[in-house]
């Protein structure tokens, strides 16, 4: 399965409930927590069972590949109770959904940047270990100098991007 196949609304809701129990949101009143819902952003004409169960049959060349991830289809929704609807109007709820979507995608970018940090740290360590075991003279090896220069530039770029993402949140 590709994309979001195999993702279920009830599974996402269970993850959200677990996340809420591990934060200070666990101290909120139960009626407030009960109004939180998981919304899945489906494409027009897309059925939840067809799209999320991964049960479609057919040739892989017949249909376009689904590149969406959970970050593209997940939305945390709050059902505003009736008396408060007069204050929190539908346009405000729609703006909340837009802001939530933006912040959730920023969180994905932050996660990916952290993942690249782990990869580059592993690569840097492997480069040093390889140079040590193969007997490469680090001070005079042009290839080693280019590799460390590239890793340093990647690190600087990643730090700048992380700084931007953290400050946007």
Secondary structure, 3 states (H helix, E strand, C coil): CCCCCCCCHHHHHHHHHHHHHCCHHHHCCHHHHHCEEEEECCCCCCCHHHHHHCCCCCCCCCCCCCCCCHHHHEEEEECCCHHHHCCCCHHHHHHHHHHHHHHHHHHHHHHHHHHHHHHHHHHHHHHHHHHHHHCCCCCCCHHHHHHHHHHHHHHHHHHHHHHHHHHHC
